[in-house]
Structures are given as C-alpha cells and as structure tokens.
Amino acid sequence: MKRILSYTPLLLFFAALVSACAAEAVDAPVSRPGEGAATIRFDVPSTRAVDESVYPWTDCMIRIFKYTDKDAGERELIRRYSSVSEMPQAIWLVEGDYAVTVTLGTRAEATFDEPSYYGESDFRIVSGVNLSVQVTCRMVNTAVEVVYDESLDEHFKPGYRTIAAIDHDFRTEQELTDNGILHLRYDTSARGYFILPSYDDGSVPTLHYCFRAEFNDGSDMHPEHFVKELSTTPGMLYTITFRYSPDLPGHIAADFEVTVDTTPDIEFDDWPFTPEPQINGNGIEMEGARYLSEALSYNINSITGKLARVVIEVEGHTFEVDCTSNVAENEYGISLSKSDELHGLLALNPKFFEIFAGGDHTLSITVWDDGGNYGQKDAVITTQGPVLLESTDRWETRARLTAIVFDDAEASDVKIGWREAGSGDWTDVEASSDGGELWSAEVTGIDAAREYEYRLVLDSKQVNASRKDTTDDGPQIYNSSFEIWSGSSPLLPYTDESDQWWDTGNWGSSTLNKNVTTYTSDSHSGRAALLQSQYVALAGIGKFAAGNIFIGKYVGTSGTNGLIGFGKEFPYTWKPKKIRFWFKGNVGSINQGSGAPNVSRGDSDVAQFYMLMCSNITGPHIVDTRKTDTFMPLDDIKNGTPEISYCTKVDGVNSVNDMTDGHVVAYVMWENTVSQPEWTMVELDITYVDKYAGEKPVYLMLTASASKYGDYFMGSTDSVMYLDDIEFVY
C-alpha cells in the first residue's frame, strides 16, 4: 500500500546580518551591494496519530550553515533557532553557499505518538536576488504497525499483546524493563515508531517481537517469538498481522502472518503554520516575581488570531478568563484589559493571592486564540506567609513555625499564629528574624497525628492564606494486636528473637503440657490473645498458673517456679496521653493457692492490666517467683513512690533489692472484678509523675493477667481474659 505524498509551502522569513556587523531591523527586503535575501519554506509532515497543534513544532531545531569549502563539504553554523516563533521576519546573507537543516521531534527511540523528522537543503545567495528555498522534512523513524484480526477475539481472552524491541532477544517484557531496554507494548492495533541504530561494521538491525495470549478456557498460549531483519532506510513501514488459524497443527493453534510493506505509509498532509500566542511579564520576571500587595500583570499577545481565553492553573486551582472582551476584576481577583483583539494585559490582583501561603508558587498560564492555537508559560511567584511547621521536641510538644516576610521594615509587629485545624481562636506568637526574610516562632502544644493551621500576622492583620500541616504519629507497640504466633509447646507470641516483644508463662506451664495463654479468632480484629487461668499438673505435681502476657522475656524455669524479665527499651518520640485496649472475659472466685497479702479463697479474682514507662534502666525487671521481694511494687507506685528497686541478676544474687535501678516516669493501673461477656474498649489516662516532669522514658513495661495474684500462684480457674488491639493514644 502506498499513499501519495503531498506538500504545502510555508513562508517563514528570517532577518539577521551574518557578518561581524551589528544587527539592524529592516522593514522590507531591499537589495544592498554584496547581499541577498533568502525566503525559506518548509514542507512539514503530519500524521493522524499526533496532536498537530503541539507536536512536532514543540521540539524543533532550525540551523543555517555557511560553506567555507563547498567541495570538501566544510561548513560553519551561523544561525540557530529552537522554534519557528524565534525566527525574525527577514534574513540578509552575504553572497555565498549555504545550507539549512530542520530537525523536528524528540527523536524518541521507541514511541507510539512522537515520530521525528529531518530535512536539509543547500542554496546560494547572489547579490541583489531574493531566493526561495524549499526544505522537505521526512520521517527518520522506522514504523512497525501491529494489526489484530477480529478472529483473535473469538478464541483469546481480552489482554493479548505484542512486545517489540530492536536488536534484543527476550522471553518476557520484565527482562526488557529490568535491563532498561526500550520497547513497545501493543495492547491494541497500533503503529509504533523506532529509531534504528547504525553499525560501522555493516550489521543489519533486527526487530524482535513476541505475541502472548490466554485462551478462553483459561490456558496460556505458548508465547511465539519472531525475528525480522530491517532495512536501514528511514521511513520504512512494517505491518505485522495476527490472526487465528484453526488448521495449524500442535497445541498452539494460531497462525501469525507477517506482511512487510517497504514503502512508507505516511501522509504528508497540509500543515499551515500558525505561531502560538505569547506571554511575557509586564515589568516583572516570569520566574522570580515577588508579590507584596500590588497587582502583578502579564502581557498576552496573539499573532494570527483573536485572543479567545486564558487558563491559569496553580496548586490544584484552575481559573479561566474569557478574552473576547475586557474583564473587570472577577471574584478570583483576575482582570483583563485589551488594547485590541490581539493584545491584552492580564492582571492578578490582591484578592487572587489570598489562596496562597508563603513560598514559591508556579502558575501555568495558557493563552488561546480563536483559531485553536495556544501558548503556555510558567510564572513563578514568591509570596509572604507561613512556610513550615517543624517539631523540635516531640516529647515536650515543642515546634517551630516559620514564615517568609518581605516588608518587615513596614511592619512594627510580626507574629505567627497557630491552632488545631477546625478549632476556634488563633494563638498568635511573637516571631523573630534570622537576619533575612525567614521569621520563626517557638510554640508548645503541638501533638502527634494532628492537623495544624498556621498564619503570618503583620500589625495584627493576617497576610495571605494560612497553611496546614499534619504531624507524624507516635510509635506503637509491635504485635499489639496479637496477630503473630508460632510454635505449639510452648505457643509463643512471636516468630523468632528478631520480633520478640511479648512473652507468656507458657514456657513454665508447657513443662506440664499446658499453654495458659493462646490466641483466638473470637477477637475485636483478626486474632486476640486468650489468657486462661488454670491448675497445671502432671503426675499429681502442679500449681495454679495465671493466664498472662507481658512485654519482656521469660528467662527460665526452676522446678515449678520461673524467672521472668519484664520490659524492653522503647523508641519514645511523642508523649502518649492515653492507652487503649479491647477486653472481654470472666472473673471467677479465688479457688486456688494462698499467700497473697490480704486475700483469701472465695474472694473475687482480679483481671489486671498495667503499664509503666521507666527511665534510668539498666535492664529488665527480674522477678523470681520464689522470692516475693522481687515482685513489682505496684501499690507503692500507685501510692506515689515511683522508684523501682529490683533484682537484675537472673541468678537472684541481688534478690534483697538493695539497688535502685530506675524510676517510673508514667504509669497506668487497671483492675477489674466484673465479668464482661462482650468486647469493650477500655481507654485509660496515663499518669505522669510530677517529680520527673520533662524527663523522657527509655523503657516500657506492660503486663496483662487474668488473675492479678498469679505471682503467688493464687487465683480462680474460672478466670478468662480476652485481650486485643492495644494502642497508645497521642
């Protein structure tokens, strides 16, 4: 198949002096001694696959060379233009031989919609003669078109595709992607464009392509791979047609017919050139303008058609202005004053800038004419206002608020105000300068996981818009929803030492073939921990064991007693305000054990949850269940004695507790004697000890038990505690 190539001339005029003389403007080509005028016209290609108003003129390079030795092909570059709109109206050249080259397009090596073109023409300037030079631009790509026959839809599921690459054998598209190999994927019938490599040794480039599909019955078709040698002549078109063939033997049952048309299937349609509208700052730079309080304005000019409309896009906002008439300042603070149908002044007034906080803002300004042509430029504007919220001490909720201030010389009072987003009154704080345009204020009360709003205030008046920022969240306890478990005897709430945060008394009870703590799908979400107090015995030897789970490590077992290390280092950042968990369960009457102070059999058992945030810790709190003086002094902590005196040696050498290794910065104590059959959220305030105000803890202890007096092996075999989704509330 071959299409007729047609051309429409475009008259593009240049003006410049080639010699060392200074450039001068000319009104019309007038012959002068030793010079001539050149008029250059282009035959510009187009295809139906591209947006002709944008491409390829957005990627254009026009070069004019003067031959220094025509026979030897030696020439020097004397003019270069990166767009047609840069070219002057006329060009004067001294007598001699010249060449003009035109490059259009991005020269993308593999593309569906951006073919590239090149044209070149020699010409000679004779004194006193106006010359017309024609440059024909032709496609430099090799086109590969994939056509899917309708028969494929009858036998294959949607999603069949063809992958094509140059000079690279492959088996999967992922191989090409992983190795950075340019390729095209044809999900529908389409034409793609490749720029072929050239080889000094005369090698021929090859096209590698693969068709992949899935039959309607769900089975994958064995992928078919093909290789085709390609001509290096630019503009070649290769058409690959895939159709289903029921006669092909074997399990593939598909016939892939390849046809090659060695004539370019490209149309050179008429392409009338129309320069795009222009946008320039009116006394300001397009990049780097500062806004104080006066309007900023831009000259907008159309060249070939009447001004039609302006579109301004910035930070998620879009504003459109009708240019068919003058526009008084609208509700967005935008106005337009026209001098005629082709020229106007676009003004951004103070109201427009009310949407901006401080800092740089990029406005995309697009001007359209009534012929559908448009020009686009970015304008970068810097405004006064708030720019940054920075937490400086998360534990003490301190933060720095920063704003940009230009006209501080005119302001006697500079403040930065803040509030939690959606709340009421502002808190305005005196700001200080860094010696330049950045002003900052130190504030307290900025908590984790909150959205805050802050503003710049000059002389009691807010300047421009406020800004919003959200602080990061505080840390949570690993596996606090109890989803992770491993093993069987003992059953463990972790997989290995790398994620070991929680532990249980299962290490001790499993020696008697029992797990007192397990997991269940009867949960608030996912899994929950199930703490079941029970009498654990083997061959008549045993003890009562409370269902329990704790942060720390079960250290060892001695007979029916245990050594337990409570607590772990915790990466505190923000100060938590509460702790929350979900609970249900049964609380029985004590029917096992004795020895707990002020407790007797028949009394109600107690479900317990406590949390301690500690400082100056040298290691875990070691409890030896044989020695009551190693037990956690919870009553002392509740009664205002937050120091922790405890044994840190697992062999119990220091069991007399003659060391004070740490103190409690904050704590939570929860005890429950009422059965709760339904899941209930428990939210507890964290009590911070006044004595250690301002001190940041380093250690976390947290324990839950179905029977509070489990340390004394005392409690109820009817006590069961379900526990799930523990979290700090910041």
MARNU-91682 format. One record per residue (C-alpha): z, x, y; residue number from 1. Coordinates in steps of 0.02 Angstrom, whole numbers, plus 32768, in hexadecimal, padded with zeros to 4 digits. Layout:
<sites>
      w      u      v   seq
      Z      X      Y   NUM
...
</sites>
This chain:
<sites>
      w      u      v   seq
   8000   8000   8000     1
   7FD0   8045   80AC     2
   7FF1   7FFD   8157     3
   7F8B   801B   81F3     4
   7FDA   8093   826E     5
   7FD1   8052   8320     6
   8009   80A1   83C4     7
   8038   8066   8471     8
   803F   80E9   84FB     9
   80DC   80FC   8564    10
   80CA   814F   860F    11
   815E   81C1   862D    12
   8159   822B   86CB    13
   81B1   82D1   86E9    14
   81D2   832F   878B    15
   820F   83E4   879B    16
   81D3   848F   87D1    17
   81C3   850A   8743    18
   81C7   85A9   87AA    19
   825E   85F6   87FF    20
   8242   8588   8897    21
   82C7   8507   88C2    22
   82A9   8456   8881    23
   826A   83D8   88FD    24
   824D   831C   88F3    25
   819D   82D6   8900    26
   8168   8226   892A    27
   80C3   822D   88CA    28
   805C   82AE   886B    29
   7FFF   8312   88F1    30
   7F97   83A7   88BD    31
   7FD0   8451   88FE    32
   7F83   84FE   88E7    33
   7FA6   8547   883C    34
   7FFB   84AA   87FA    35
   7FD1   840E   879B    36
   802B   836F   8768    37
   8049   8339   86B4    38
   8062   8288   8679    39
   80AA   8280   85C9    40
   8099   81E7   855B    41
   80E6   81C7   84B2    42
   80AF   8163   841C    43
   815E   8131   83E3    44
   817A   80F2   8331    45
   81E7   8062   82FD    46
   8218   800F   8259    47
   825B   7F64   8237    48
   82FA   7FB3   81EF    49
   8343   7FF1   8292    50
   8385   7FA8   8334    51
   82F8   7FD9   83AA    52
   8363   7FC3   8446    53
   83D9   804B   840F    54
   8384   80BE   8393    55
   8336   813F   8392    56
   8338   8157   844F    57
   83F5   8171   844B    58
   83D4   8213   83EC    59
   8344   8261   844B    60
   8312   8312   847E    61
   8277   8337   84E6    62
   8248   83EE   8503    63
   81BC   843B   856C    64
   8186   84EF   8544    65
   8115   8567   85A2    66
   80AC   85DC   8537    67
   80C5   8694   8561    68
   8045   86C5   84DC    69
   7FE1   8631   849B    70
   7F85   8695   8415    71
   8027   86D9   83CE    72
   807C   8630   83DC    73
   8103   8677   844D    74
   814F   85FE   84C8    75
   81EC   85E3   8530    76
   8251   8544   8550    77
   8246   850D   8606    78
   8281   8457   8602    79
   82F4   83F4   8592    80
   8328   833E   859C    81
   83A6   82E7   852A    82
   8366   8238   8554    83
   82CF   81E9   85A3    84
   833A   81A8   8632    85
   8360   825C   8665    86
   82A8   8282   8685    87
   8272   8283   873E    88
   81E0   821C   877E    89
   815E   82A8   8785    90
   8150   835C   874E    91
   80F2   83EA   87A2    92
   80C4   8481   8739    93
   806B   8523   8766    94
   7FC4   8545   8712    95
   7FD2   8577   865D    96
   7FE9   853E   85AA    97
   8079   84CF   8577    98
   80BF   846C   84E6    99
   812D   83D2   84E0   100
   819A   83A4   8448   101
   81F8   8303   842A   102
   8285   82EF   83AA   103
   82C9   8240   838A   104
   835A   8211   8319   105
   83F5   8261   82D1   106
   839A   82BC   8244   107
   8416   826E   81CA   108
   83F3   82B9   811F   109
   8410   8213   80C6   110
   840C   816C   8122   111
   83D8   80B7   8113   112
   83BD   8091   81CB   113
   83A0   8131   822F   114
   82F9   8183   8206   115
   82CA   8218   8274   116
   8227   8241   82CC   117
   81D0   82D9   8316   118
   8137   82F3   8382   119
   80E6   8389   83D7   120
   804E   83A4   8447   121
   8002   8438   84A5   122
   7FB4   8424   8551   123
   7F6C   848F   85DC   124
   7F90   847C   8696   125
   7EFE   849C   870D   126
   7F18   84A8   87C9   127
   7EFC   8403   8822   128
   7EE7   839C   8783   129
   7F5A   8310   8748   130
   7F61   8317   868B   131
   7F8F   828F   860D   132
   7FE0   82D4   856F   133
   7FFB   826A   84D4   134
   8087   8291   8457   135
   8085   8236   83B0   136
   812F   822E   835A   137
   812F   821C   829D   138
   81BB   8202   8221   139
   81FE   82A4   81D4   140
   825F   824F   8147   141
   822A   822A   8096   142
   8245   8170   8075   143
   8289   8132   7FCE   144
   8280   8077   7FB6   145
   82DB   801F   7F27   146
   829C   7F73   7EF3   147
   82FF   7F04   7E7B   148
   8296   7E86   7E1D   149
   82DB   7DD4   7E0E   150
   82E2   7DEA   7D51   151
   837C   7E5A   7D64   152
   83E5   7DC8   7DA1   153
   83C5   7D6A   7CFF   154
   8411   7DF1   7C93   155
   8488   7E58   7CFC   156
   8526   7E2B   7D58   157
   8525   7E3E   7E17   158
   854E   7EED   7E4D   159
   84C5   7F52   7DFA   160
   8497   7FE7   7E63   161
   842F   8085   7E72   162
   8471   812E   7EAC   163
   83F5   81AD   7EF2   164
   840B   8263   7F25   165
   8399   82F7   7F49   166
   839D   8392   7ED8   167
   8443   8365   7E87   168
   8455   832D   7DD4   169
   84EB   82BA   7DBA   170
   8536   823D   7D43   171
   85A7   81D8   7DB7   172
   85AA   81B0   7E70   173
   865A   81F7   7E76   174
   8615   82A4   7E4A   175
   85A6   829D   7EE5   176
   8635   825E   7F54   177
   86B2   82DF   7F15   178
   8638   836E   7F35   179
   85FF   8330   7FDF   180
   854B   8314   7FA6   181
   84E6   82A1   8017   182
   84A1   820C   7FB9   183
   8472   8156   7FCE   184
   84B1   80C0   7F6C   185
   843A   802D   7F60   186
   849D   7F8D   7F43   187
   8407   7F23   7F72   188
   834D   7F41   7F84   189
   8340   7FB8   8017   190
   82E5   804D   8060   191
   8343   80EF   807C   192
   8311   818F   80D3   193
   832E   8243   809E   194
   8309   82E6   80F9   195
   82CE   835D   8072   196
   8306   8413   8069   197
   8285   849D   8072   198
   8280   8533   7FFE   199
   823C   85E1   8021   200
   820F   85FA   7F6A   201
   819B   8564   7F65   202
   8210   84F8   7EFD   203
   81F1   843C   7EFE   204
   827E   83C5   7F2F   205
   82AE   8341   7EAF   206
   82F2   8290   7EBB   207
   837F   8269   7E41   208
   83AB   81B2   7E2C   209
   8414   8149   7DB7   210
   8416   808D   7D95   211
   84BC   8042   7D5D   212
   84DE   7F8E   7D2A   213
   854B   7F1B   7CC1   214
   84FE   7E98   7C4E   215
   8530   7DE2   7C61   216
   8593   7DEE   7BBE   217
   8604   7E70   7C10   218
   85BF   7F0A   7BB8   219
   858F   7FA1   7C20   220
   84DA   7FD7   7C1B   221
   84C4   808E   7BF1   222
   849B   80DD   7C9A   223
   83E6   8116   7CAC   224
   83C4   81B9   7D0A   225
   831B   81EB   7D50   226
   82D4   8284   7DA7   227
   8237   8285   7E14   228
   81E3   8318   7E6C   229
   81C0   82F2   7F22   230
   8139   8325   7F9A   231
   8174   8388   8032   232
   80FB   832B   80A3   233
   8163   82CA   8124   234
   8154   820E   8126   235
   8138   81F7   806B   236
   8173   8153   801F   237
   81AF   8145   7F6B   238
   81C9   8096   7F26   239
   8237   807E   7E8C   240
   822F   7FD2   7E3B   241
   82AF   7F9C   7DB9   242
   828C   7F07   7D49   243
   82D1   7EC5   7CA5   244
   8266   7EDF   7C09   245
   8293   7E7F   7B69   246
   8219   7EE8   7B02   247
   826C   7F91   7B19   248
   82BA   7FC7   7A72   249
   836E   8003   7A67   250
   8411   7FC8   7AB2   251
   83E0   7FDC   7B68   252
   8356   7F59   7B6D   253
   831E   7F83   7C1D   254
   827B   7FC8   7C60   255
   827E   802B   7D00   256
   81D3   8038   7D4D   257
   81B7   80BA   7DD2   258
   8123   80AE   7E49   259
   80FE   8130   7ECC   260
   809B   8108   7F68   261
   806F   81AD   7FBA   262
   803B   815E   805F   263
   80C2   813E   80E1   264
   80F0   8086   80E2   265
   8127   8090   8198   266
   80EA   8025   8227   267
   80D3   8073   82D3   268
   80ED   7FD5   8338   269
   80E3   7FC6   83F4   270
   8181   800B   8442   271
   8186   7FEE   84FE   272
   8207   8061   854B   273
   8285   8014   85C1   274
   830C   8087   860A   275
   83BD   8049   85F0   276
   842C   800C   867F   277
   8498   8093   86D0   278
   8555   8099   86F4   279
   85A9   8116   8769   280
   8652   8123   87BE   281
   8656   80F1   8875   282
   86AF   8188   88BF   283
   870F   81A5   881D   284
   86EF   8204   877D   285
   86BF   81A2   86E2   286
   8742   8207   8685   287
   87E4   8233   86DE   288
   87F6   81A9   8760   289
   88A7   817B   8791   290
   88DF   80CE   87BE   291
   8969   80B6   883E   292
   895A   8011   8898   293
   88A8   8009   88DE   294
   8811   7FC6   8880   295
   87A2   803C   881B   296
   86E8   8018   8824   297
   8647   8048   87CB   298
   8591   8042   8800   299
   8525   7FE5   8783   300
   8468   7FEF   8790   301
   83DA   7FA4   872C   302
   832F   7FF8   8728   303
   82B4   7F7F   86D9   304
   830A   7ED5   86DA   305
   8388   7E6E   873A   306
   8441   7E8A   871C   307
   847C   7E0B   869C   308
   8530   7E2C   8666   309
   85B9   7EAE   8655   310
   862F   7EBE   85C1   311
   86CF   7F25   85CE   312
   8730   7F4D   852F   313
   87DA   7FA3   8532   314
   886B   7FA9   84B7   315
   8841   7F07   845E   316
   8812   7EA8   84FC   317
   8760   7E71   8524   318
   8728   7E37   85D1   319
   867B   7DF4   85FB   320
   8631   7DDD   86A9   321
   8593   7D79   86D1   322
   8527   7DE4   8744   323
   84AA   7D60   8779   324
   850D   7D49   881B   325
   859D   7D96   8879   326
   8646   7D80   8826   327
   86E3   7D6E   888D   328
   877E   7DB8   883E   329
   8798   7D54   879E   330
   8838   7D2F   873F   331
   8831   7DDC   86EF   332
   8822   7E3B   8793   333
   8767   7E64   877F   334
   86E8   7E4A   880A   335
   862E   7E6E   8823   336
   85D0   7E86   88C7   337
   8512   7E91   88BA   338
   84A0   7EE3   893A   339
   8406   7E9D   88E2   340
   83D0   7E64   8833   341
   83D2   7F17   87F2   342
   846D   7F63   8842   343
   8523   7F34   884B   344
   85D5   7F72   8861   345
   864F   7F48   87D5   346
   8704   7F4C   8810   347
   87A4   7F50   87A9   348
   882D   7F0D   881A   349
   88EB   7F1E   880A   350
   88FC   7E81   879F   351
   888A   7ED0   871C   352
   8905   7F5F   8702   353
   8999   7EED   86DE   354
   896B   7EF6   8625   355
   8984   7FB3   861F   356
   8A1F   8019   8601   357
   8A1E   80D1   8632   358
   89A7   8157   85F4   359
   88EC   8169   85D3   360
   8882   80D0   85AF   361
   87CC   80D4   8578   362
   8761   8046   85BB   363
   86B9   802A   8567   364
   8647   7FE1   85EE   365
   85A0   7F96   85B6   366
   851F   7F55   8632   367
   8491   7EE4   85F6   368
   83F0   7EB6   8650   369
   838F   7E15   8637   370
   8313   7E6C   85C4   371
   8399   7E8F   8542   372
   83AA   7F47   856F   373
   8458   7F90   8586   374
   84B1   802D   85BB   375
   8561   805E   8588   376
   85DF   80DC   85CA   377
   8696   80FE   85AF   378
   870D   8109   8642   379
   87B5   815D   8628   380
   883B   8121   86A0   381
   88EE   8162   86AC   382
   8973   80E8   86E7   383
   8A2A   80F0   8716   384
   8AA7   80A2   86A0   385
   8B0C   80BC   8600   386
   8AC0   812D   857A   387
   8B41   815C   84F5   388
   8BE0   8126   849E   389
   8C2D   81B9   8440   390
   8CCC   81B0   83D9   391
   8D33   824B   8401   392
   8DCF   8224   8399   393
   8DB4   8199   831C   394
   8E68   8199   82DD   395
   8EAB   817E   838E   396
   8E16   810C   83BA   397
   8DE2   817C   844B   398
   8D2E   8180   8487   399
   8CC2   81C1   8514   400
   8C4B   814D   8571   401
   8BBB   81A2   85CB   402
   8B42   8164   8650   403
   8AB4   81AA   86BB   404
   8AD0   81A1   8777   405
   8A4A   81D3   87F6   406
   8A8F   8197   889B   407
   8B45   81C9   888B   408
   8B3D   820D   893D   409
   8B2A   815A   8977   410
   8BB4   811A   8904   411
   8C6A   8135   892F   412
   8CAA   80EC   888B   413
   8C5B   8110   87E1   414
   8CA1   80B6   8749   415
   8C6C   8090   8698   416
   8CA4   7FEA   8650   417
   8CB6   7FB6   859A   418
   8CE5   7F24   852C   419
   8CCD   7EEC   847A   420
   8C28   7E91   8472   421
   8C3F   7DD6   8487   422
   8CED   7DE5   84CF   423
   8D24   7DBA   857F   424
   8D52   7E2A   8611   425
   8D16   7EDC   862B   426
   8D88   7F73   8635   427
   8D41   7FE7   86BA   428
   8D78   809E   86B1   429
   8D64   8127   8735   430
   8CD6   819D   8707   431
   8CBF   8256   872D   432
   8C21   82BE   873F   433
   8BEC   8353   86D7   434
   8BA7   839E   8777   435
   8AFF   834D   875D   436
   8AC5   829D   873B   437
   8B32   8279   86A4   438
   8BD6   821F   86C4   439
   8C57   81F7   863F   440
   8CF9   8198   8627   441
   8D7D   81AF   85A0   442
   8DBA   810D   8551   443
   8E33   80DA   84C7   444
   8E25   8043   8455   445
   8D7B   8060   8405   446
   8D8F   802B   8350   447
   8D24   8040   82B5   448
   8C96   7FCA   8287   449
   8C92   7F71   8330   450
   8C05   7F4E   83A9   451
   8C32   7F84   845A   452
   8BDC   7F62   84FF   453
   8BE9   7FDB   8591   454
   8BA2   7FE2   8640   455
   8B92   804C   86DF   456
   8BED   800C   877A   457
   8BCB   8056   8827   458
   8C38   8018   88B5   459
   8C74   7F83   884D   460
   8BC1   7F4D   8824   461
   8B6F   7F5B   8779   462
   8AD1   7FC6   877A   463
   8A44   7F91   8705   464
   8A67   7F4E   8657   465
   8AFA   7F73   85E6   466
   8AE2   7FCB   8540   467
   8B24   7F9D   8493   468
   8B57   8013   8406   469
   8BAD   7FF9   835F   470
   8C2F   8073   8320   471
   8C28   80B2   826D   472
   8C9A   806B   81E6   473
   8D36   80BE   81A4   474
   8D42   8106   80F2   475
   8D6C   8099   805C   476
   8DBF   80C5   7FB8   477
   8D47   80F8   7F2D   478
   8D32   8077   7EA1   479
   8DA8   8000   7EFB   480
   8D4B   7F6C   7EAD   481
   8D6C   7FB2   7DFF   482
   8CB9   7FAE   7DC3   483
   8CBF   805A   7D6F   484
   8D13   8070   7CC5   485
   8CFB   80E0   7C2E   486
   8D46   8108   7B85   487
   8DA5   8095   7B11   488
   8E4D   80E1   7AE0   489
   8E7F   8102   7B64   490
   8E0F   8095   7BD0   491
   8DF8   80EF   7C76   492
   8DC9   80B0   7D26   493
   8D50   8142   7D40   494
   8CC9   81A0   7CE1   495
   8CFC   8256   7CF6   496
   8D61   82C9   7D66   497
   8CDC   82C3   7DEE   498
   8CFE   820B   7E15   499
   8DB3   8201   7DDE   500
   8E17   81A5   7E64   501
   8E74   8124   7E00   502
   8EDC   8134   7D63   503
   8F4E   80C6   7CF7   504
   8FDB   80CC   7C7A   505
   8F59   80B7   7BEF   506
   8F6D   8170   7BC8   507
   901E   814C   7B8B   508
   9005   80A0   7B3E   509
   8F68   80D8   7AE2   510
   8FD3   814C   7A77   511
   9012   80A8   7A2E   512
   8F63   805C   7A25   513
   8F73   7FF2   7AC3   514
   8F1E   7FEC   7B6E   515
   8F91   7F95   7BE9   516
   8F0B   7F98   7C71   517
   8E58   7F60   7C50   518
   8DCA   7F0D   7CB0   519
   8D88   7E5C   7CAF   520
   8CF2   7DFC   7CEF   521
   8D6B   7D74   7D29   522
   8D66   7DC1   7DD6   523
   8D4D   7DA7   7E8F   524
   8CAC   7E0C   7E7F   525
   8C62   7E6F   7DEF   526
   8CF4   7EB0   7D89   527
   8DAF   7EA9   7DAE   528
   8E42   7F10   7D6F   529
   8EB0   7EAF   7CF4   530
   8F65   7EEE   7CF0   531
   8FC5   7EA6   7C5A   532
   907C   7ED2   7C40   533
   90A9   7EDC   7B87   534
   911C   7F27   7B04   535
   90BF   7FB6   7AB3   536
   90FB   7FEF   7A07   537
   90BF   8047   796A   538
   9122   8050   78C9   539
   91B5   7FFF   7920   540
   91BA   8080   79AC   541
   9188   8049   7A59   542
   91B2   8018   7B0B   543
   9185   7F9A   7B8E   544
   90ED   7FD2   7BF5   545
   90BE   7F84   7C9B   546
   9006   7F61   7CBE   547
   8FDF   7FD7   7D4D   548
   8F58   8034   7DAC   549
   8F6F   80BB   7E30   550
   8F18   813F   7E97   551
   8F42   81E5   7E48   552
   8F44   8233   7D9B   553
   8FA5   8214   7CFB   554
   8FE4   82C4   7CD7   555
   902C   82BB   7C29   556
   9095   8261   7BA6   557
   9138   829C   7B58   558
   9168   8229   7AC9   559
   916C   817D   7B17   560
   9180   81C1   7BC8   561
   90FD   81F6   7C44   562
   90DB   826E   7CD3   563
   9073   821E   7D5D   564
   902A   826C   7DFB   565
   901B   81E9   7E84   566
   8FA0   81FC   7F15   567
   8F05   825B   7F4A   568
   8EC1   82A8   7FE9   569
   8E60   8227   804E   570
   8DDA   8246   80D4   571
   8E29   81E1   8162   572
   8DBF   81CC   81FE   573
   8DE6   8124   8250   574
   8E96   80DA   824B   575
   8E98   8041   81D7   576
   8EF4   7FA8   8219   577
   8F08   7F45   8178   578
   8EEB   7F50   80BE   579
   8E9E   7EBF   805F   580
   8E90   7E96   7FA6   581
   8E6F   7E02   7F33   582
   8EF4   7DCC   7EB7   583
   8F22   7D4B   7E36   584
   8F98   7D4C   7DA2   585
   9036   7D16   7D4C   586
   90E8   7D4F   7D70   587
   915F   7D3C   7CDC   588
   921B   7D4B   7CC5   589
   925D   7DF6   7C96   590
   9272   7DFE   7BD9   591
   9262   7EB8   7BB6   592
   92C6   7F53   7BE1   593
   935B   7F77   7C4E   594
   939B   7FF4   7CCB   595
   9345   7FC4   7D6B   596
   93C6   7FB6   7DF8   597
   93FF   7F07   7E25   598
   9389   7EB5   7DA7   599
   93B3   7E57   7D07   600
   9354   7E06   7C79   601
   9324   7D55   7CA8   602
   9301   7D85   7D5C   603
   9251   7D6D   7D9C   604
   91DB   7DFD   7D81   605
   9184   7E3F   7E1E   606
   90CB   7E65   7E37   607
   90BE   7EFB   7EAA   608
   903D   7F4E   7F1B   609
   9067   7FDD   7F90   610
   9006   805B   7FF7   611
   9045   80FA   804C   612
   8FE4   8167   80C7   613
   9038   8211   80C8   614
   9036   82B6   8124   615
   906F   8369   8101   616
   904F   8353   8048   617
   9046   83E7   7FD1   618
   900D   8381   7F3D   619
   9022   82DC   7EE0   620
   90CA   8287   7ED0   621
   90FF   82AB   7E1D   622
   9162   8227   7DC2   623
   91B9   8254   7D20   624
   91E9   81AE   7CD1   625
   927E   8204   7C7E   626
   92CB   8229   7D28   627
   92EC   819D   7DA3   628
   9303   8217   7E33   629
   9248   8237   7E2E   630
   921D   8180   7E4A   631
   91CA   8152   7EEF   632
   9252   8124   7F70   633
   91FA   8086   7FAA   634
   9298   802E   7FE7   635
   92C3   80C5   8054   636
   9215   80C1   809F   637
   9223   8008   80C6   638
   92CE   8024   8112   639
   928E   80A6   818D   640
   929F   814A   812E   641
   91E8   8178   8116   642
   9202   822C   80D9   643
   91CC   8245   8024   644
   9238   82BD   7FBF   645
   91EE   82DB   7F17   646
   91CA   8350   7E89   647
   911E   83A2   7E88   648
   9132   8405   7DE8   649
   90F0   83AD   7D4D   650
   9172   8405   7CE0   651
   91FC   83B1   7D46   652
   924C   8452   7D82   653
   926E   8408   7E2D   654
   92A0   835E   7DF0   655
   9340   8362   7E58   656
   92CE   8343   7EED   657
   9310   83CC   7F5D   658
   9268   83D6   7FBB   659
   9221   836B   8046   660
   9166   8384   802D   661
   9125   82F7   8097   662
   9142   825D   80FD   663
   90F6   81B1   810A   664
   908C   8192   81A5   665
   9065   80DD   8176   666
   9089   8066   80E8   667
   906E   7FB9   809C   668
   90E7   7F65   8024   669
   90BC   7EC3   7FC8   670
   9125   7E6D   7F42   671
   90FF   7DC6   7EF2   672
   9169   7D56   7E80   673
   90F7   7CBD   7E7E   674
   906D   7CA2   7DFE   675
   8FC1   7C88   7E4B   676
   8F3C   7C3F   7DD7   677
   8EAB   7C4C   7E54   678
   8E61   7CE3   7EAB   679
   8EB7   7CFB   7F52   680
   8E96   7D77   7FDC   681
   8F2E   7DDA   8014   682
   8F20   7E31   80BE   683
   8FB1   7E9E   80F6   684
   8FD5   7EF5   819A   685
   8FEC   7FB0   818C   686
   9091   7FE8   81D7   687
   9086   808D   8236   688
   9129   80ED   8245   689
   9159   8109   82FC   690
   91A1   81B4   82D7   691
   90F5   81F5   82A6   692
   908C   819B   8329   693
   8FEB   81FB   8348   694
   8FF5   825B   82A4   695
   8F5F   824D   8231   696
   8F87   823F   8176   697
   8F30   82A5   80F1   698
   8F6B   8252   8050   699
   8F5D   81A2   8008   700
   8FCE   8154   7F85   701
   8FA9   80A5   7F43   702
   8FF4   804F   7EAB   703
   8FE8   7FA0   7E63   704
   9051   7F61   7DD2   705
   906A   7EBC   7D78   706
   9123   7EEC   7D64   707
   917A   7F45   7DF4   708
   9202   7F90   7D85   709
   9188   7FE0   7D0C   710
   91D0   808C   7D38   711
   926E   8052   7CDE   712
   9207   8007   7C4E   713
   9248   7F5D   7C85   714
   91E7   7EBC   7CA5   715
   9195   7E24   7C57   716
   9113   7E1F   7BCF   717
   90D2   7D81   7C25   718
   90A3   7DDC   7CC4   719
   8FE8   7DF1   7CE6   720
   8F96   7E2D   7D86   721
   8EDC   7E21   7DB1   722
   8EA9   7E97   7E3D   723
   8E00   7EAC   7E95   724
   8DA6   7EE7   7F33   725
   8E28   7F50   7F8D   726
   8DEE   7F82   803B   727
   8E2E   7FC8   80DE   728
   8E14   7F5B   8176   729
   8DF0   7FC1   8212   730
</sites>
